[in-house]
Amino acid sequence: VYAYGKAAPSAAGIIHLGATSCYVTDNADLILYRDGLRYLRGELLGVLANLAAFAREYAAAPTLGYTHYQPAQPVTVGKRAALWMQDFLSDLEELDHILATLKFLGCRGTTGTEASFMDLLDGDGAKIDEMNRRIAAEFGFDRCFSVCGQTYPRKTDSRILNVLSSLAQSAYRMANDIRLLQHDRQVEEPFEKNQRNPMRCERICSLSRYLMADAANAPMTASVQWLERTLDDSANRRIALPEGFLCADAVLRLCQNVTNGLHVNKKIVDRTIREYLPFLATENIMMEAVKRGGDRQELHEKIRQHSMAATARMKEGESCDLLDRLAADPAFSMTRAELDAVMEPSLYIGRCKEQVERLLAEYAPLLTDAQTADGAISL
């Protein structure tokens, strides 16, 4: 204010009339947060574009599914990526909603009553509204908060950090899945020449955990605002909001890098699913044996016994001999060749391919405009 007064002496006495420091800082924060969300939106679209290409390429590629991290009904590599995509798309919808509903503070006075401007503008409320409309429009906002104290409602900060936390949750889930699959060498993040460990996905998980914890600051701050305002929000917000944005930026850049170079070891994926497929196909085998005159209850018990015996053998480091056991059991009336015929993984993936295609078609217009991901980001 002093510097402005020196530059424009005739205005020095009225420059600060009706204004507060929060008129400057809170409105500036809202501009920064809006622009930051728009920036992160572009990065998120880059991740989605990479995942869409990956999901499309592997939409029909069978892989072993897991429940409780135990072998379960087959899925496809692309379907698993579509699950990650769906999480990120949910975040995008939430981010877009925040951007669409973000409001400006305007110039509202010490306690938000606009009393100073009633004096300055001779009690003309319409002029006050027009003043705030012009201030908001100048910075690209189409409306101000209907009511406020000296500051904009801190619930806004909570909404913003919540969507950043949401992004972190999705990123963590994807990176953690990849880490589990890397343990079995089925899928790998991109590796540099001298890199030994899968540190990119580890870093995503590490930073995402921080971001989820950081987001807890905003609701705690919003809940303890006293009456028209208190200042115990200031120091917290100056750390929590900027660091939240910086962390989200780092997480999404890493996600772009990983999804741009995600590698599938197809032979290992195929070997893994075929190792467990005899157990997963027992329902189909049993139904075929029933068609050939077998008793379902008897067959069910025999499959249980043979499966346990084959599993015990595998625990001793031996190969799975379940199909040999079933072929040798006259109750099933099936030859080994007939059993082998139903050991095709693609027979057990259900509608995975169609589900991936449906998701991609639903969001095709959005992904068409997505920015190209930077696969050469320096780490």
VOBA-1610 file (N, C-alpha, C; in pm, whole numbers, padded with zeros to 5 digits, always signed):
BEGIN
Val+00084-00119+00000Val+00000+00000+00000Val+00088+00125+00000Tyr+00193+00123+00077Tyr+00285+00238+00083Tyr+00347+00263-00054Ala+00391+00153-00121Ala+00455+00167-00252Ala+00358+00222-00355Tyr+00234+00173-00353Tyr+00132+00226-00445Tyr+00107+00374-00419Gly+00105+00410-00289Gly+00082+00550-00254Gly+00191+00641-00307Lys+00316+00594-00304Lys+00427+00672-00359Lys+00415+00687-00511Ala+00364+00580-00575Ala+00352+00583-00721Ala+00233+00667-00766Ala+00128+00671-00681Ala+00007+00746-00717Ala-00037+00827-00594Pro+00031+00936-00568Pro+00007+01012-00444Pro-00138+01055-00425Ser-00206+01091-00531Ser-00343+01140-00514Ser-00439+01029-00472Ala-00397+00903-00493Ala-00483+00790-00455Ala-00441+00728-00323Ala-00331+00777-00265Ala-00274+00712-00147Ala-00375+00698-00033Gly-00463+00795-00018Gly-00555+00794+00094Gly-00672+00698+00080Ile-00695+00646-00040Ile-00814+00560-00059Ile-00781+00420-00112Ile-00652+00396-00135Ile-00614+00266-00195Ile-00665+00149-00112His-00658+00159+00020His-00689+00044+00107His-00833+00051+00160Leu-00912+00145+00115Leu-01048+00159+00166Leu-01130+00032+00143Gly-01182-00025+00250Gly-01269-00141+00237Gly-01199-00272+00211Ala-01068-00265+00187Ala-00996-00389+00154Ala-00932-00448+00278Thr-00900-00576+00271Thr-00825-00644+00376Thr-00712-00721+00309Ser-00618-00767+00390Ser-00511-00847+00330Ser-00568-00974+00267Cys-00677-01025+00326Cys-00737-01148+00271Cys-00804-01123+00136Tyr-00841-00997+00108Tyr-00894-00967-00025Tyr-00788-01003-00130Val-00662-00971-00097Val-00552-01001-00190Val-00517-01150-00187Thr-00488-01200-00067Thr-00431-01335-00059Thr-00533-01444-00089Asp-00656-01431-00040Asp-00753-01537-00064Asp-00796-01545-00210Asn-00818-01430-00271Asn-00853-01432-00413Asn-00737-01485-00496Ala-00614-01445-00458Ala-00496-01495-00531Ala-00484-01646-00516Asp-00509-01697-00396Asp-00503-01842-00375Asp-00604-01915-00464Leu-00725-01861-00471Leu-00829-01926-00554Leu-00787-01931-00700Ile-00721-01825-00747Ile-00671-01824-00886Ile-00563-01931-00903Leu-00470-01937-00808Leu-00362-02035-00816Leu-00415-02178-00810Tyr-00510-02204-00722Tyr-00563-02339-00708Tyr-00640-02380-00833Arg-00717-02287-00888Arg-00788-02318-01012Arg-00691-02352-01123Asp-00589-02270-01141Asp-00492-02295-01249Asp-00414-02422-01222Gly-00383-02448-01094Gly-00313-02572-01059Gly-00397-02695-01089Leu-00526-02688-01061Leu-00614-02801-01092Leu-00623-02824-01243Arg-00627-02716-01318Arg-00630-02730-01464Arg-00502-02796-01515Tyr-00391-02759-01456Tyr-00262-02819-01495Tyr-00261-02968-01462Leu-00303-03003-01340Leu-00305-03144-01302Leu-00403-03223-01387Arg-00510-03158-01430Arg-00606-03225-01518Arg-00539-03271-01647Gly-00454-03185-01703Gly-00381-03223-01824Gly-00289-03340-01801Glu-00222-03341-01686Glu-00133-03453-01654Glu-00212-03583-01634Leu-00328-03571-01571Leu-00413-03689-01549Leu-00461-03744-01683Leu-00495-03657-01775Leu-00536-03703-01909Leu-00423-03778-01978Gly-00300-03734-01954Gly-00186-03804-02012Gly-00175-03946-01960Val-00196-03964-01830Val-00194-04098-01770Val-00306-04183-01831Leu-00425-04124-01843Leu-00540-04197-01896Leu-00518-04238-02041Ala-00455-04150-02119Ala-00428-04184-02259Ala-00334-04303-02268Asn-00232-04306-02183Asn-00139-04420-02181Asn-00210-04549-02141Leu-00292-04542-02037Leu-00364-04660-01990Leu-00464-04709-02094Ala-00526-04616-02165Ala-00623-04655-02268Ala-00555-04734-02379Ala-00438-04688-02422Ala-00364-04759-02526Ala-00321-04897-02477Phe-00276-04904-02353Phe-00234-05032-02295Phe-00352-05127-02281Ala-00464-05076-02231Ala-00583-05160-02213Ala-00636-05212-02346Arg-00630-05127-02447Arg-00678-05169-02580Arg-00588-05280-02637Glu-00457-05265-02621Glu-00364-05364-02675Glu-00380-05501-02609Tyr-00408-05502-02479Tyr-00413-05628-02404Tyr-00555-05664-02357Ala-00655-05609-02427Ala-00794-05631-02386Ala-00832-05778-02381Ala-00775-05858-02470Ala-00812-06000-02479Ala-00698-06093-02437Ala-00594-06038-02373Ala-00479-06120-02332Ala-00504-06182-02195Pro-00533-06312-02189Pro-00566-06374-02059Pro-00451-06367-01959Thr-00487-06349-01835Thr-00390-06351-01726Thr-00459-06406-01601Leu-00382-06455-01510Leu-00439-06512-01389Leu-00501-06402-01303Gly-00626-06423-01263Gly-00691-06331-01172Gly-00663-06371-01027Tyr-00681-06276-00936Tyr-00654-06304-00795Tyr-00766-06249-00707Thr-00804-06327-00607Thr-00883-06275-00496Thr-00808-06314-00369His-00797-06219-00274His-00715-06241-00154His-00569-06267-00192Tyr-00530-06222-00312Tyr-00398-06248-00370Tyr-00372-06398-00385Gln-00481-06473-00401Gln-00473-06615-00430Gln-00527-06638-00572Pro-00473-06736-00645Pro-00518-06759-00783Pro-00670-06776-00790Ala-00729-06708-00887Ala-00875-06712-00905Ala-00906-06710-01055Gln-01032-06689-01088Gln-01078-06694-01227Gln-00998-06599-01315Pro-00959-06641-01435Pro-00878-06556-01523Pro-00947-06424-01558Val-00866-06324-01580Val-00911-06196-01633Val-00822-06169-01755Thr-00813-06044-01799Thr-00715-06011-01903Thr-00628-05896-01854Val-00511-05885-01914Val-00419-05779-01876Val-00485-05642-01899Gly-00558-05631-02010Gly-00625-05506-02041Gly-00738-05474-01946Lys-00810-05577-01902Lys-00920-05554-01807Lys-00865-05499-01676Arg-00751-05549-01633Arg-00690-05501-01508Arg-00652-05353-01524Ala-00597-05317-01638Ala-00563-05176-01663Ala-00688-05090-01668Ala-00798-05149-01717Ala-00924-05075-01722Ala-00976-05042-01581Leu-00947-05130-01486Leu-00984-05101-01347Leu-00906-04980-01295Trp-00777-04974-01330Trp-00698-04857-01290Trp-00753-04732-01358Met-00786-04745-01485Met-00842-04633-01561Met-00969-04579-01496Gln-01055-04671-01459Gln-01184-04631-01403Gln-01166-04549-01275Asp-01068-04587-01193Asp-01039-04509-01073Asp-00997-04367-01110Phe-00905-04355-01205Phe-00857-04223-01246Phe-00969-04141-01312Leu-01056-04207-01386Leu-01168-04136-01449Leu-01263-04081-01343Ser-01279-04154-01236Ser-01359-04105-01124Ser-01297-03979-01065Asp-01164-03979-01054Asp-01094-03860-01004Asp-01113-03742-01099Leu-01108-03770-01229Leu-01125-03665-01328Leu-01263-03601-01317Glu-01365-03684-01299Glu-01501-03630-01284Glu-01511-03542-01160Glu-01448-03584-01051Glu-01450-03505-00929Glu-01374-03375-00947Leu-01259-03382-01014Leu-01179-03262-01039Leu-01257-03163-01125Asp-01323-03214-01229Asp-01401-03127-01317Asp-01517-03061-01243His-01577-03136-01149His-01686-03079-01071His-01636-02965-00984Ile-01519-02982-00924Ile-01463-02875-00841Ile-01434-02752-00926Leu-01374-02772-01043Leu-01345-02660-01131Leu-01472-02589-01175Ala-01576-02665-01202Ala-01701-02607-01251Ala-01776-02530-01143Thr-01750-02562-01018Thr-01826-02500-00909Thr-01740-02410-00821Leu-01615-02388-00858Leu-01526-02305-00778Leu-01571-02159-00784Lys-01582-02096-00668Lys-01631-01957-00660Lys-01519-01864-00612Phe-01538-01736-00642Phe-01440-01634-00605Phe-01484-01567-00475Leu-01389-01509-00400Leu-01425-01437-00279Leu-01478-01298-00311Gly-01407-01226-00399Gly-01445-01087-00424Gly-01391-00997-00314Cys-01450-00877-00300Cys-01407-00781-00199Cys-01521-00762-00100Arg-01509-00825+00020Arg-01625-00836+00108Arg-01607-00767+00243Gly-01486-00720+00273Gly-01466-00647+00397Gly-01420-00733+00513Thr-01407-00672+00629Thr-01343-00733+00745Thr-01416-00858+00794Thr-01547-00856+00796Thr-01624-00973+00842Thr-01717-01026+00734Gly-01698-00982+00611Gly-01778-01032+00500Gly-01913-00966+00484Thr-01937-00857+00557Thr-02069-00792+00552Thr-02079-00687+00443Glu-01966-00646+00386Glu-01960-00540+00284Glu-02002-00404+00340Ala-01993-00389+00472Ala-02038-00265+00535Ala-01958-00144+00484Ser-01827-00160+00467Ser-01744-00048+00418Ser-01793+00001+00284Phe-01836-00091+00199Phe-01878-00052+00065Phe-02018+00009+00065Met-02095-00024+00167Met-02224+00045+00181Met-02200+00193+00205Asp-02093+00226+00282Asp-02058+00367+00303Asp-02000+00429+00177Leu-01908+00358+00115Leu-01839+00412-00004Leu-01934+00433-00121Leu-02033+00344-00133Leu-02123+00349-00250Leu-02263+00393-00210Asp-02271+00466-00100Asp-02397+00528-00058Asp-02511+00428-00044Gly-02480+00311+00009Gly-02584+00213+00037Gly-02643+00143-00085Asp-02576+00154-00198Asp-02627+00092-00321Asp-02578-00053-00333Gly-02659-00148-00290Gly-02620-00289-00293Gly-02595-00340-00434Ala-02669-00288-00531Ala-02651-00332-00670Ala-02512-00297-00720Lys-02460-00181-00678Lys-02326-00142-00719Lys-02220-00233-00655Ile-02246-00272-00530Ile-02153-00363-00464Ile-02150-00497-00538Asp-02267-00547-00573Asp-02273-00673-00647Asp-02202-00661-00782Glu-02222-00548-00848Glu-02158-00528-00978Glu-02006-00519-00962Met-01961-00453-00854Met-01817-00445-00827Met-01759-00586-00813Asn-01823-00670-00734Asn-01772-00806-00714Asn-01782-00890-00840Arg-01887-00866-00918Arg-01899-00941-01044Arg-01784-00905-01137Arg-01750-00775-01141Arg-01640-00732-01228Arg-01505-00786-01180Ile-01485-00783-01047Ile-01359-00836-00994Ile-01346-00985-01028Ala-01453-01059-01006Ala-01450-01203-01034Ala-01426-01229-01183Ala-01499-01156-01268Ala-01487-01176-01413Ala-01347-01145-01463Glu-01284-01046-01402Glu-01150-01007-01444Glu-01052-01123-01429Phe-01081-01213-01334Phe-00991-01325-01309Phe-01050-01458-01355Gly-01155-01452-01437Gly-01208-01573-01499Gly-01306-01652-01415Phe-01366-01591-01313Phe-01467-01658-01232Phe-01605-01601-01265Asp-01706-01686-01266Asp-01838-01637-01303Asp-01929-01609-01184Arg-01880-01634-01062Arg-01962-01603-00945Arg-01876-01600-00819Cys-01929-01530-00719Cys-01866-01524-00588Cys-01948-01605-00488Phe-01891-01632-00372Phe-01966-01698-00265Phe-02081-01607-00224Ser-02195-01668-00199Ser-02312-01589-00159Ser-02289-01521-00026Val-02232-01594+00069Val-02198-01536+00199Val-02058-01583+00238Cys-01990-01503+00317Cys-01858-01541+00364Cys-01822-01457+00484Gly-01715-01496+00554Gly-01658-01411+00656Gly-01553-01324+00590Gln-01442-01301+00658Gln-01335-01223+00596Gln-01266-01305+00486Thr-01268-01438+00502Thr-01202-01527+00408Thr-01306-01608+00330Tyr-01261-01673+00224Tyr-01353-01767+00159Tyr-01366-01890+00249Pro-01475-01965+00239Pro-01494-02082+00326Pro-01382-02183+00308Arg-01324-02227+00419Arg-01212-02321+00412Arg-01256-02462+00370Lys-01386-02481+00359Lys-01434-02606+00301Lys-01383-02622+00158Thr-01359-02511+00091Thr-01305-02516-00046Thr-01169-02584-00047Asp-01084-02550+00050Asp-00953-02615+00058Asp-00970-02765+00080Ser-01068-02801+00162Ser-01093-02941+00190Ser-01133-03016+00063Arg-01218-02953-00018Arg-01260-03016-00144Arg-01141-03034-00238Ile-01055-02934-00242Ile-00940-02940-00332Ile-00842-03048-00290Leu-00803-03048-00162Leu-00708-03149-00117Leu-00770-03289-00120Asn-00903-03295-00108Asn-00968-03425-00115Asn-00953-03487-00254Val-00967-03406-00359Val-00952-03463-00493Val-00806-03498-00521Leu-00712-03424-00463Leu-00571-03461-00477Leu-00544-03593-00404Ser-00606-03610-00288Ser-00594-03737-00217Ser-00654-03850-00298Ser-00765-03820-00365Ser-00830-03921-00451Ser-00736-03967-00561Leu-00667-03871-00622Leu-00568-03905-00725Leu-00459-03995-00666Ala-00416-03962-00545Ala-00312-04041-00480Ala-00360-04183-00453Gln-00487-04197-00414Gln-00542-04329-00387Gln-00539-04415-00514Ser-00580-04356-00626Ser-00582-04430-00752Ser-00441-04466-00797Ala-00350-04369-00783Ala-00212-04393-00823Ala-00149-04503-00738Tyr-00175-04497-00608Tyr-00119-04598-00517Tyr-00171-04736-00553Arg-00302-04746-00579Arg-00362-04876-00612Arg-00295-04934-00737Met-00281-04852-00842Met-00220-04899-00965Met-00075-04940-00943Ala+00003-04853-00878Ala+00145-04880-00858Ala+00166-05002-00770Asn+00080-05019-00670Asn+00093-05134-00582Asn+00062-05264-00656Asp-00040-05261-00743Asp-00071-05378-00826Asp+00049-05414-00913Ile+00110-05312-00973Ile+00225-05337-01060Ile+00341-05395-00979Arg+00360-05346-00859Arg+00467-05399-00773Arg+00444-05547-00742Leu+00319-05584-00716Leu+00288-05724-00689Leu+00315-05810-00812Leu+00277-05760-00929Leu+00297-05836-01052Leu+00445-05843-01090Gln+00520-05738-01054Gln+00664-05739-01081Gln+00733-05848-00999His+00680-05876-00882His+00739-05981-00799His+00736-06114-00873Asp+00629-06137-00952Asp+00616-06261-01028Asp+00671-06247-01170Arg+00728-06128-01200Arg+00786-06100-01331Arg+00683-06102-01444Gln+00557-06083-01411Gln+00454-06081-01515Gln+00451-05946-01588Val+00461-05839-01511Val+00459-05703-01566Val+00573-05624-01503Glu+00631-05533-01581Glu+00743-05454-01529Glu+00728-05308-01568Glu+00763-05220-01475Glu+00773-05078-01507Glu+00894-05056-01596Pro+00905-04942-01665Pro+01023-04918-01749Pro+01150-04909-01665Phe+01255-04972-01712Phe+01383-04974-01641Phe+01489-04900-01721Glu+01573-04825-01651Glu+01687-04761-01716Glu+01801-04864-01727Lys+01907-04825-01797Lys+02017-04918-01827Lys+02076-04982-01702Asn+02102-04902-01600Asn+02168-04954-01481Asn+02075-04968-01361Gln+01944-04961-01387Gln+01847-04972-01278Gln+01828-05117-01236Arg+01822-05143-01106Arg+01808-05280-01055Arg+01670-05305-00996Asn+01615-05205-00927Asn+01489-05225-00855Asn+01377-05140-00914Pro+01252-05182-00894Pro+01136-05109-00948Pro+01102-04987-00864Met+01191-04887-00869Met+01176-04776-00776Met+01068-04675-00817Arg+01026-04674-00943Arg+00925-04576-00985Arg+00792-04601-00914Cys+00747-04726-00919Cys+00620-04758-00854Cys+00632-04744-00703Glu+00748-04775-00650Glu+00770-04755-00507Glu+00758-04608-00471Arg+00812-04523-00558Arg+00808-04379-00532Arg+00665-04326-00543Ile+00589-04378-00639Ile+00448-04339-00650Ile+00375-04371-00520Cys+00396-04491-00468Cys+00330-04532-00343Cys+00376-04444-00226Ser+00505-04415-00222Ser+00559-04335-00113Ser+00499-04194-00113Leu+00501-04129-00228Leu+00449-03993-00238Leu+00297-03990-00222Ser+00229-04091-00273Ser+00082-04097-00261Ser+00041-04108-00115Arg+00118-04185-00040Arg+00089-04199+00102Arg+00103-04063+00172Tyr+00206-03988+00135Tyr+00223-03854+00191Tyr+00105-03764+00154Leu+00062-03771+00029Leu-00045-03683-00018Leu-00177-03715+00052Met-00205-03842+00072Met-00327-03879+00144Met-00324-03827+00287Ala-00207-03832+00349Ala-00193-03779+00485Ala-00203-03627+00486Asp-00143-03562+00386Asp-00146-03415+00377Asp-00289-03364+00365Ala-00373-03439+00296Ala-00512-03396+00273Ala-00592-03387+00403Ala-00545-03452+00508Ala-00615-03446+00637Ala-00606-03308+00699Asn-00510-03225+00655Asn-00497-03090+00710Asn-00619-03004+00684Ala-00672-03012+00562Ala-00780-02921+00524Ala-00908-02941+00605Pro-00959-03064+00621Pro-01081-03077+00703Pro-01060-03038+00848Met-00939-03063+00901Met-00914-03021+01039Met-00913-02869+01051Thr-00860-02802+00950Thr-00858-02656+00950Thr-00998-02600+00928Ala-01072-02656+00833Ala-01207-02607+00803Ala-01299-02620+00924Ser-01276-02723+01004Ser-01367-02750+01116Ser-01345-02658+01235Val-01233-02587+01240Val-01204-02505+01358Val-01198-02355+01326Gln-01262-02315+01217Gln-01271-02171+01188Gln-01366-02106+01288Trp-01319-02004+01356Trp-01399-01938+01459Trp-01481-01825+01398Leu-01611-01838+01407Leu-01702-01730+01371Leu-01667-01670+01234Glu-01633-01541+01228Glu-01607-01479+01097Glu-01467-01505+01043Arg-01372-01539+01128Arg-01241-01589+01087Arg-01148-01598+01206Thr-01045-01683+01191Thr-00934-01688+01285Thr-00808-01708+01203Leu-00694-01687+01263Leu-00570-01691+01185Leu-00493-01821+01201Asp-00549-01919+01273Asp-00474-02043+01290Asp-00479-02131+01165Asp-00550-02085+01062Asp-00550-02157+00935Asp-00427-02122+00850Ser-00373-02002+00870Ser-00277-01944+00777Ser-00151-02028+00759Ala-00081-02054+00869Ala+00046-02127+00858Ala+00025-02267+00803Asn-00085-02331+00842Asn-00115-02466+00793Asn-00139-02466+00642Arg-00222-02373+00596Arg-00257-02368+00454Arg-00136-02336+00366Arg-00046-02253+00417Arg+00071-02214+00338Arg+00162-02334+00309Ile+00150-02437+00392Ile+00227-02559+00371Ile+00144-02665+00299Ala+00025-02693+00353Ala-00055-02807+00307Ala-00099-02796+00162Leu-00149-02679+00122Leu-00198-02666-00015Leu-00087-02668-00119Pro+00018-02586-00106Pro+00125-02593-00206Pro+00191-02731-00214Glu+00220-02790-00096Glu+00284-02921-00099Glu+00191-03027-00157Gly+00060-03012-00134Gly-00035-03106-00194Gly-00030-03101-00345Phe-00026-02980-00401Phe-00019-02965-00546Phe+00115-03017-00600Leu+00224-02982-00533Leu+00355-03028-00579Leu+00364-03181-00575Cys+00310-03240-00471Cys+00315-03385-00458Cys+00229-03452-00564Ala+00109-03398-00588Ala+00022-03453-00692Ala+00089-03445-00829Asp+00159-03334-00853Asp+00233-03318-00978Asp+00337-03427-00993Ala+00415-03452-00886Ala+00518-03556-00890Ala+00458-03694-00913Val+00349-03723-00845Val+00284-03853-00858Val+00235-03875-01001Leu+00171-03775-01058Leu+00116-03791-01193Leu+00227-03798-01297Arg+00336-03726-01277Arg+00448-03736-01371Arg+00508-03877-01368Leu+00520-03932-01249Leu+00569-04070-01237Leu+00470-04168-01300Cys+00342-04144-01280Cys+00241-04232-01340Cys+00246-04227-01492Gln+00268-04108-01547Gln+00285-04096-01692Gln+00403-04180-01738Asn+00513-04168-01669Asn+00634-04240-01707Asn+00613-04391-01702Val+00552-04439-01595Val+00532-04583-01578Val+00434-04638-01682Thr+00322-04570-01701Thr+00221-04621-01794Thr+00265-04608-01939Asn+00360-04518-01965Asn+00410-04504-02102Asn+00502-04619-02142Gly+00566-04682-02042Gly+00663-04788-02074Gly+00635-04920-02005Leu+00511-04941-01964Leu+00475-05065-01894Leu+00496-05185-01986His+00572-05284-01936His+00608-05400-02019His+00544-05527-01965Val+00486-05605-02055Val+00423-05733-02019Val+00513-05847-02065Asn+00553-05934-01973Asn+00629-06054-02008Asn+00530-06164-02045Lys+00496-06168-02172Lys+00385-06252-02218Lys+00405-06400-02188Lys+00527-06449-02202Lys+00551-06592-02178Lys+00531-06628-02032Ile+00573-06540-01943Ile+00556-06566-01801Ile+00409-06557-01763Val+00339-06461-01821Val+00195-06448-01796Val+00122-06575-01840Asp+00158-06623-01960Asp+00093-06744-02012Asp+00128-06867-01928Arg+00254-06878-01890Arg+00296-06993-01808Arg+00225-06992-01673Thr+00212-06875-01615Thr+00148-06863-01483Thr+00002-06905-01488Ile-00069-06858-01589Ile-00212-06892-01595Ile-00232-07040-01627Arg-00145-07095-01712Arg-00159-07238-01747Arg-00124-07329-01629Glu-00040-07281-01540Glu-00005-07360-01423Glu-00127-07382-01332Tyr-00211-07279-01324Tyr-00327-07287-01235Tyr-00457-07319-01308Leu-00455-07315-01441Leu-00578-07333-01517Leu-00650-07466-01489Pro-00579-07578-01471Pro-00651-07703-01441Pro-00742-07690-01320Phe-00700-07617-01219Phe-00784-07599-01101Phe-00903-07507-01132Leu-00877-07405-01213Leu-00982-07308-01245Leu-01085-07364-01342Ala-01046-07466-01418Ala-01136-07522-01519Ala-01217-07640-01467Thr-01202-07672-01339Thr-01269-07793-01287Thr-01421-07785-01297Glu-01477-07664-01285Glu-01623-07651-01297Glu-01669-07693-01436Asn-01596-07648-01539Asn-01631-07686-01677Asn-01611-07835-01699Ile-01503-07888-01643Ile-01477-08032-01658Ile-01588-08112-01592Met-01629-08070-01474Met-01734-08142-01402Met-01866-08139-01481Met-01899-08024-01538Met-02025-08013-01613Met-02023-08102-01737Glu-01905-08109-01802Glu-01894-08196-01919Glu-01908-08342-01878Ala-01850-08380-01763Ala-01860-08518-01714Ala-02005-08552-01679Val-02078-08454-01627Val-02221-08476-01596Val-02298-08503-01724Lys-02266-08428-01830Lys-02333-08451-01959Lys-02310-08593-02010Arg-02197-08649-01969Arg-02163-08784-02013Arg-02215-08892-01917Gly-02302-08849-01827Gly-02369-08947-01741Gly-02320-08953-01599Gly-02224-08869-01561Gly-02170-08873-01426Gly-02263-08810-01323Asp-02239-08842-01197Asp-02318-08787-01086Asp-02246-08664-01032Arg-02314-08551-01030Arg-02247-08426-00995Arg-02186-08430-00855Gln-02258-08479-00759Gln-02207-08481-00621Gln-02083-08569-00609Glu-02089-08683-00677Glu-01974-08774-00674Glu-01854-08710-00743Leu-01880-08648-00858Leu-01772-08584-00934Leu-01711-08467-00856His-01796-08393-00788His-01748-08278-00710His-01651-08324-00601Glu-01685-08431-00535Glu-01599-08483-00429Glu-01468-08536-00486Lys-01476-08605-00600Lys-01355-08658-00663Lys-01261-08545-00706Ile-01319-08438-00761Ile-01237-08323-00801Ile-01169-08261-00679Arg-01242-08253-00569Arg-01183-08199-00447Arg-01063-08283-00403Gln-01079-08414-00405Gln-00972-08504-00362Gln-00851-08496-00455His-00879-08499-00587His-00769-08492-00684His-00698-08356-00676Ser-00774-08248-00656Ser-00714-08114-00647Ser-00623-08103-00527Met-00667-08158-00414Met-00585-08153-00293Met-00457-08233-00310Ala-00468-08346-00377Ala-00350-08430-00400Ala-00252-08359-00494Ala-00306-08297-00599Ala-00219-08226-00693Ala-00153-08106-00627Thr-00228-08037-00542Thr-00173-07921-00471Thr-00061-07963-00377Ala-00083-08072-00306Ala+00021-08123-00216Ala+00148-08155-00294Arg+00132-08210-00412Arg+00248-08243-00496Arg+00321-08115-00537Met+00244-08011-00574Met+00306-07884-00614Met+00382-07819-00499Lys+00331-07836-00377Lys+00399-07779-00261Lys+00533-07846-00234Glu+00551-07963-00291Glu+00679-08034-00280Glu+00773-07999-00395Gly+00728-07903-00480Gly+00812-07859-00590Gly+00791-07937-00719Glu+00694-08025-00721Glu+00666-08105-00840Glu+00566-08031-00929Ser+00554-08076-01055Ser+00460-08015-01149Ser+00318-08059-01116Cys+00222-07982-01167Cys+00080-08012-01144Cys+00040-08135-01228Asp-00021-08235-01163Asp-00063-08355-01236Asp-00214-08375-01227Leu-00288-08264-01204Leu-00433-08275-01186Leu-00501-08336-01309Leu-00461-08291-01429Leu-00526-08342-01550Leu-00499-08492-01568Asp-00379-08535-01537Asp-00348-08678-01546Asp-00437-08758-01449Arg-00458-08706-01331Arg-00543-08773-01232Arg-00688-08783-01280Leu-00738-08674-01337Leu-00877-08675-01384Leu-00894-08767-01504Ala-00795-08768-01594Ala-00802-08855-01711Ala-00799-09002-01672Ala-00729-09032-01562Ala-00718-09171-01519Ala-00838-09217-01437Asp-00926-09123-01400Asp-01044-09158-01319Asp-01161-09189-01412Pro-01210-09310-01415Pro-01318-09348-01506Pro-01448-09272-01480Ala-01463-09212-01363Ala-01586-09138-01333Ala-01606-09019-01426Phe-01497-08969-01483Phe-01508-08850-01568Phe-01526-08885-01716Ser-01490-09005-01755Ser-01508-09050-01895Ser-01446-08953-01995Met-01329-08894-01962Met-01264-08799-02050Met-01118-08838-02067Thr-01070-08830-02191Thr-00929-08860-02218Thr-00844-08738-02188Arg-00713-08758-02180Arg-00623-08646-02156Arg-00633-08544-02269Ala-00649-08593-02392Ala-00661-08502-02507Ala-00787-08416-02494Glu-00895-08477-02448Glu-01020-08402-02431Glu-01006-08299-02319Leu-00934-08335-02216Leu-00911-08240-02108Leu-00822-08125-02155Asp-00721-08157-02232Asp-00632-08052-02284Asp-00708-07953-02371Ala-00812-08000-02438Ala-00889-07914-02528Ala-00960-07801-02454Val-00987-07822-02327Val-01055-07716-02251Val-00956-07635-02167Met-00827-07654-02193Met-00724-07578-02121Met-00680-07454-02199Glu-00770-07395-02273Glu-00740-07272-02346Glu-00783-07152-02260Pro-00688-07069-02214Pro-00720-06960-02121Pro-00830-06866-02170Ser-00835-06843-02301Ser-00934-06748-02353Ser-01078-06795-02333Leu-01095-06923-02302Leu-01231-06975-02278Leu-01286-06929-02143Tyr-01200-06874-02058Tyr-01240-06848-01919Tyr-01234-06700-01879Ile-01222-06611-01978Ile-01208-06469-01945Ile-01340-06392-01949Gly-01449-06464-01971Gly-01579-06398-01968Gly-01588-06285-02069Arg-01637-06170-02025Arg-01658-06054-02114Arg-01550-05947-02098Cys-01431-05989-02057Cys-01324-05891-02031Cys-01302-05799-02151Lys-01288-05856-02270Lys-01260-05775-02389Lys-01371-05674-02413Glu-01496-05721-02403Glu-01609-05631-02426Glu-01616-05521-02319Gln-01583-05556-02197Gln-01586-05457-02089Gln-01482-05348-02111Val-01364-05388-02155Val-01260-05288-02185Val-01306-05198-02299Glu-01356-05257-02404Glu-01400-05180-02520Glu-01513-05084-02485Arg-01602-05127-02395Arg-01713-05041-02355Arg-01662-04920-02278Leu-01566-04942-02187Leu-01509-04830-02111Leu-01439-04732-02204Leu-01360-04783-02297Leu-01286-04697-02388Leu-01380-04619-02480Ala-01488-04684-02524Ala-01584-04616-02610Ala-01657-04506-02535Glu-01686-04532-02408Glu-01760-04434-02327Glu-01681-04304-02310Tyr-01548-04317-02298Tyr-01466-04199-02273Tyr-01380-04161-02394Ala-01412-04215-02510Ala-01333-04188-02630Ala-01317-04039-02661Pro-01426-03959-02658Pro-01410-03816-02689Pro-01313-03746-02594Leu-01318-03782-02467Leu-01229-03722-02369Leu-01084-03759-02395Leu-01061-03888-02422Leu-00924-03936-02439Leu-00863-03893-02571Thr-00948-03863-02669Thr-00898-03816-02798Thr-00822-03685-02783Asp-00868-03604-02687Asp-00807-03473-02667Asp-00695-03474-02563Ala-00667-03592-02508Ala-00567-03600-02401Ala-00429-03566-02457Gln-00350-03501-02372Gln-00214-03466-02413Gln-00128-03592-02423Thr-00025-03583-02502Thr+00067-03695-02515Thr+00153-03706-02389Ala+00158-03823-02333Ala+00236-03844-02210Ala+00384-03836-02238Asp+00458-03788-02142Asp+00602-03774-02157Asp+00670-03897-02098Gly+00711-03988-02183Gly+00774-04111-02137Gly+00921-04095-02103Ala+00975-03976-02122Ala+01117-03955-02095Ala+01139-03856-01981Ile+01046-03856-01886Ile+01055-03765-01773Ile+01179-03799-01691Ser+01256-03697-01656Ser+01374-03720-01572Ser+01332-03748-01430Leu+01388-03851-01373Leu+01354-03889-01236Leu+01465-03849-01140
//
